Amino acid sequence: MSPINRMTTEMALLNWRHGQPLAERLAAQLLHLEGHSQIEPQHPLGGPDGKKDVLYSRESERWLAAVFFPTTLSLFGEVRAKFEDDLSGVAKNGCAGIGFFTNQHLTISQRAELIKLASPLGAEVYESERICRLLDSPRGCGIRLQYLEIAMTDEEQWAFWQVMNTDLAQQIARSTSQLERIERKLDLVFRRTNNLLFDATAEPPSMTRQQAVVFFATSLLNTQLLCWIHRMATDGSTMPEEARGRLRTIDVWLSKVGSPYASANWHPPAPDSLEQALDSLFQWWRNEYRALITKTRDEVVVALAKLHHAVLLLHPFYDGNGRVARLLIDQAAHELIGSAVSKELITDRPSYYAALAAGDNGDLKPLERLITAALT
């Protein structure tokens, strides 16, 4: 994590302006992140909670979580007084210990003092330093975005997706008895989000037989995420491993098979300028995305056609560009208008290629019509 981002998280916590209910929800999310279970916020919309902001299970024991997020810097005496007040609810609610969350900085000796106050009951203190470490971790970045509105850096996005993939693989390895139930759920998501790759009316794909499900948010689209999408979309394919998830390193040209370079219809950017071209495209898309949230269905389709065609023109990968470009607009359509772009988009190959050719000449209307017709 960068020092700048670390300070941003700490300052956002210290200057908390979102009220007690959201602070309690944040605490519940962090408990889940820590691996605790049966997490029950008592009054997520606010109101009296009987000295128990959140109840949860910790190592088979029932614990109480309490939250103290003042809007300004507080003295330790104020933190201690709030802790003692919340501590009275532990025995009252039949709990074995307390998890205390505060956005204030506490020294090691101050934390030890609070834990001693709770004895013989258990106590765990989540002060600002510990909360920041959780929120700035790969698993916590999404929670940080939700509650503090601090976006992930490029490095954090890459780490986040790596962790998610690792977690899924470990869960499958540990829970073979639950594999069938997990497959049914992921198969349903697969048919809804990736139906461009497989026929949704055919036998449902199995995680053990088909390539990985691809999850991503197009509002965060950048070159690193595009490479990850390509790697996931080509899982199980015959593509050489060294080409999966990597931008091409050679010049290519788009033309009929066997045609020479000089007679090509289009020359995509050279490898040394490809990343800059992609960055410009995705900067446009991220800006456009914010505006598209309030736009009509037809206006969204216009942007989808432009994104789809632009990715194909840049031809960022040696192979698999069409698959990735279709995944992008399918996911974007889900996010922006709640629809999928079905595989019907490419069923009529001559019409699809004719629409792309028209786009090469500046006319995206045919492609827009195909996308509209393929929306489900």
C-alpha positions in Angstrom: 0.0 0.0 0.0 1.3 3.5 -0.7 1.9 6.0 2.2 -0.5 8.5 0.5 -3.3 5.9 0.3 -2.6 4.8 3.9 -2.9 8.4 5.2 -6.1 8.9 3.2 -7.8 5.9 4.8 -6.7 7.1 8.3 -7.9 10.6 7.8 -11.2 9.5 6.3 -11.8 7.4 9.4 -10.9 10.2 11.8 -13.2 12.6 10.0 -16.1 10.2 10.1 -19.3 11.9 9.0 -21.6 9.0 8.2 -23.3 8.5 11.6 -23.6 5.5 14.0 -25.7 3.1 11.9 -23.1 3.1 9.1 -20.3 2.8 11.5 -21.9 -0.3 12.9 -22.4 -1.8 9.4 -18.7 -1.1 8.7 -17.8 -2.9 12.0 -19.9 -5.9 10.9 -18.2 -6.0 7.5 -14.8 -6.0 9.2 -15.8 -8.8 11.5 -16.8 -10.9 8.5 -13.5 -10.0 6.9 -11.7 -11.3 10.0 -13.5 -14.7 9.6 -16.0 -14.4 12.3 -19.5 -15.8 11.8 -23.2 -15.3 12.8 -22.7 -11.6 12.6 -26.0 -9.8 13.6 -26.2 -6.0 13.6 -28.9 -5.2 16.1 -30.3 -2.0 14.7 -28.8 -1.4 11.2 -31.2 1.6 10.7 -30.4 3.1 14.1 -32.3 3.1 17.4 -31.8 1.6 20.9 -29.8 -1.6 20.8 -29.6 -2.7 24.5 -25.9 -2.2 24.8 -25.1 -4.4 21.8 -24.3 -2.7 18.5 -23.4 -6.1 16.9 -23.5 -9.7 18.0 -21.1 -12.3 16.5 -19.5 -15.7 17.0 -15.8 -15.8 17.8 -14.1 -19.2 18.1 -17.5 -20.8 19.0 -18.2 -18.1 21.7 -20.9 -15.4 21.5 -19.3 -11.9 21.5 -20.6 -8.4 21.5 -19.2 -5.6 19.2 -19.5 -2.0 20.2 -18.6 1.1 18.0 -17.3 4.5 19.0 -16.7 6.7 15.9 -16.7 10.4 17.1 -16.4 13.0 14.4 -13.4 14.7 16.0 -10.2 13.7 17.7 -11.0 12.5 21.2 -9.0 12.1 24.4 -8.3 8.6 25.7 -10.5 9.3 28.7 -13.5 9.6 26.4 -12.6 6.4 24.6 -12.2 4.6 27.9 -15.5 5.9 29.3 -17.3 4.7 26.1 -15.6 1.3 26.4 -16.6 0.9 30.1 -20.2 1.8 29.2 -20.3 -0.7 26.4 -18.6 -3.3 28.6 -21.7 -3.3 30.8 -23.7 -4.9 28.0 -21.5 -8.0 27.7 -22.8 -9.8 30.7 -26.3 -8.3 30.2 -26.4 -10.1 26.8 -24.8 -13.3 27.9 -21.6 -12.7 25.9 -18.1 -14.0 26.5 -16.3 -10.9 25.3 -16.3 -7.6 23.5 -14.9 -6.4 20.2 -14.5 -2.6 20.5 -14.2 -0.5 17.3 -13.0 3.1 17.4 -11.7 5.4 14.7 -9.2 6.9 17.3 -5.5 6.2 17.5 -4.6 4.2 20.6 -1.2 3.3 21.9 -0.2 -0.2 22.8 -0.4 0.6 26.5 -3.9 2.2 26.1 -5.1 -0.9 24.2 -3.7 -3.1 27.0 -5.5 -0.9 29.6 -8.9 -1.5 27.9 -8.3 -5.2 27.6 -7.4 -5.3 31.4 -10.6 -3.4 32.2 -12.6 -6.2 30.5 -11.0 -9.0 32.5 -12.0 -11.8 33.2 -14.1 -11.3 30.0 -12.4 -11.3 26.7 -11.7 -8.1 24.7 -10.4 -7.2 21.3 -9.7 -3.6 20.3 -10.0 -2.5 16.7 -8.5 1.0 16.8 -7.7 3.2 13.7 -4.4 1.5 12.9 -5.8 -2.0 12.9 -8.9 -0.9 10.9 -6.8 0.9 8.3 -4.7 -2.3 7.8 -7.9 -4.3 7.2 -9.4 -1.7 4.8 -6.2 -1.3 2.8 -5.7 -5.1 2.4 -6.7 -6.7 -0.9 -9.9 -8.2 0.7 -10.8 -4.9 2.4 -10.5 -2.5 -0.6 -14.1 -3.1 -1.6 -15.4 -2.3 1.9 -13.2 0.8 1.9 -14.7 2.0 -1.4 -18.2 1.4 0.0 -17.9 3.2 3.3 -15.0 5.7 2.8 -15.4 6.2 -1.0 -11.6 5.6 -1.5 -11.1 3.9 -4.9 -8.6 1.1 -5.4 -5.2 1.8 -7.0 -4.2 -0.2 -10.0 -1.9 -2.3 -7.7 -4.8 -2.9 -5.3 -7.2 -4.0 -8.1 -4.7 -6.6 -9.3 -4.1 -7.9 -5.8 -7.8 -8.0 -5.2 -8.5 -10.2 -8.2 -5.6 -12.5 -7.3 -6.9 -13.0 -3.8 -10.5 -13.6 -5.1 -9.2 -16.3 -7.5 -7.1 -17.9 -4.7 -10.0 -17.8 -2.3 -12.3 -19.5 -4.8 -9.8 -22.3 -5.5 -9.2 -22.9 -1.8 -12.9 -23.0 -1.0 -13.5 -25.6 -3.7 -10.5 -27.7 -2.5 -11.8 -27.6 1.2 -15.5 -28.1 0.4 -15.7 -30.9 -2.0 -19.0 -32.0 -0.4 -20.5 -28.7 -1.3 -19.2 -28.6 -4.9 -22.5 -29.4 -6.5 -24.3 -26.6 -4.7 -21.6 -24.1 -5.5 -21.7 -25.2 -9.2 -25.4 -24.6 -9.4 -25.1 -21.1 -8.1 -22.1 -20.2 -10.3 -23.7 -21.9 -13.4 -26.7 -19.5 -13.0 -24.4 -16.5 -12.8 -22.4 -17.9 -15.7 -25.5 -18.1 -17.9 -26.5 -14.6 -17.0 -23.2 -12.8 -17.3 -21.2 -14.9 -19.8 -23.8 -16.2 -22.2 -21.8 -14.9 -25.1 -19.4 -17.7 -24.6 -21.7 -20.6 -24.2 -25.3 -21.6 -25.2 -27.4 -21.0 -22.1 -30.0 -23.4 -23.4 -27.5 -26.3 -23.5 -26.5 -28.5 -20.5 -25.4 -26.1 -17.7 -21.6 -25.8 -17.6 -19.7 -27.3 -14.7 -16.9 -25.6 -12.9 -14.9 -28.8 -13.4 -15.5 -28.9 -17.1 -15.6 -25.3 -18.4 -13.5 -22.2 -18.1 -13.6 -19.9 -15.1 -16.5 -17.5 -14.5 -15.3 -14.0 -15.1 -16.4 -11.3 -12.6 -15.4 -7.6 -13.0 -16.7 -4.1 -12.8 -16.5 -2.1 -16.0 -16.6 1.2 -14.0 -13.0 0.3 -13.0 -11.8 -0.7 -16.4 -8.1 -0.3 -17.1 -5.3 -2.1 -18.8 -4.5 -4.3 -15.9 -8.1 -5.4 -15.4 -8.4 -6.1 -19.2 -5.4 -8.4 -19.0 -7.0 -10.2 -16.1 -10.2 -10.6 -18.0 -8.3 -12.1 -21.0 -6.5 -14.5 -18.7 -9.8 -15.7 -17.1 -11.6 -15.8 -20.4 -8.9 -18.0 -22.0 -8.7 -20.5 -19.1 -8.8 -24.0 -20.5 -8.2 -22.9 -24.1 -5.4 -24.0 -26.4 -3.8 -20.6 -26.2 -0.1 -20.7 -25.1 0.2 -19.9 -21.5 2.7 -17.1 -22.2 0.0 -15.3 -24.3 -2.8 -15.4 -21.8 -3.4 -12.1 -20.0 -0.5 -10.4 -21.7 -0.6 -7.6 -24.3 0.7 -8.6 -27.7 4.4 -7.9 -28.3 4.3 -8.1 -32.1 2.8 -6.0 -34.9 -0.5 -7.3 -36.4 -2.8 -6.3 -39.2 -6.4 -6.9 -39.9 -7.3 -8.3 -43.3 -8.3 -11.4 -45.1 -6.3 -14.5 -44.2 -3.1 -14.6 -46.1 -3.1 -11.0 -47.2 0.2 -9.1 -46.8 0.8 -6.4 -44.3 0.8 -3.6 -47.0 -2.7 -4.5 -48.2 -4.3 -4.7 -44.7 -7.6 -3.0 -44.0 -6.3 -1.8 -40.6 -3.0 -1.6 -38.7 -3.6 -1.6 -34.9 -1.1 0.3 -32.8 2.4 -1.0 -32.5 3.2 -2.8 -29.2 5.2 0.1 -27.8 2.2 2.5 -28.2 -0.6 0.0 -27.4 -0.8 0.5 -23.7 -1.1 4.3 -24.1 -3.9 3.8 -26.6 -5.7 1.5 -24.2 -5.2 3.9 -21.3 -6.9 6.7 -23.4 -9.8 4.4 -24.3 -10.4 3.3 -20.7 -10.1 6.9 -19.4 -12.9 7.8 -21.9 -15.0 4.8 -20.8 -14.6 5.5 -17.0 -15.7 9.1 -17.6 -18.5 8.0 -19.9 -19.7 5.4 -17.4 -20.5 8.0 -14.8 -22.7 9.8 -17.3 -24.3 6.7 -18.6 -25.8 5.7 -15.2 -28.6 8.3 -15.8 -28.9 7.8 -19.6 -31.5 6.0 -21.6 -31.1 2.5 -23.0 -30.4 3.7 -26.5 -27.7 6.1 -25.3 -26.0 3.2 -23.4 -26.1 1.1 -26.6 -24.3 3.9 -28.5 -21.5 3.8 -25.9 -21.4 0.0 -25.9 -20.9 -0.1 -29.6 -18.1 2.4 -29.4 -16.3 0.5 -26.7 -16.7 -2.8 -28.4 -15.5 -1.6 -31.7 -12.6 0.4 -30.2 -11.2 -2.7 -28.3 -11.3 -4.7 -31.5 -9.5 -2.0 -33.5 -6.7 -1.9 -30.9 -6.4 -5.7 -31.0 -4.6 -5.8 -27.6 -4.0 -9.5 -27.5 -2.5 -12.0 -30.0 -5.8 -13.9 -29.9 -9.1 -13.8 -28.0 -9.9 -10.1 -28.7 -13.4 -10.7 -29.9 -14.2 -12.8 -26.8 -12.9 -10.1 -24.4 -14.7 -7.3 -26.3 -18.0 -9.2 -26.1 -17.5 -9.9 -22.4 -16.9 -6.2 -21.8 -20.2 -5.0 -23.3 -22.2 -7.9 -21.8 -21.0 -6.9 -18.3 -21.5 -3.2 -18.9 -25.0 -3.8 -20.2 -25.8 -5.7 -17.0 -24.5 -2.9 -14.8 -26.1 0.0 -16.7 -29.4 -1.3 -18.0 -29.9 -4.6 -16.3 -29.7 -6.6 -19.6 -27.4 -9.1 -21.2 -25.9 -9.0 -24.6 -26.7 -12.5 -25.8 -24.6 -14.7 -28.2 -27.1 -13.7 -30.9 -24.8 -10.8 -31.5 -22.4 -13.0 -33.3 -24.7 -15.8 -34.6 -25.0 -14.1 -38.0 -21.3 -13.8 -38.7 -21.7 -12.0 -42.0 -23.9 -9.3 -40.5 -21.6 -8.9 -37.5 -18.5 -8.5 -39.6 -20.3 -6.1 -41.9 -21.3 -4.0 -38.9 -17.7 -4.0 -37.7 -16.5 -3.0 -41.2 -19.0 -0.1 -41.2 -17.6 1.0 -37.9 -14.1 1.0 -39.4 -15.5 3.7 -41.8 -17.0 5.7 -39.0 -20.6 4.3 -39.1 -21.4 2.5 -35.9 -25.2 2.4 -36.5 -25.2 -1.2 -37.8 -23.4 -2.4 -34.8 -25.7 -0.4 -32.5 -28.7 -2.2 -34.1 -27.1 -5.6 -33.7 -26.4 -4.9 -30.0 -29.9 -3.7 -29.4 -31.3 -6.8 -31.0 -29.1 -9.0 -28.9 -30.1 -7.5 -25.6 -32.1 -9.9 -23.3 
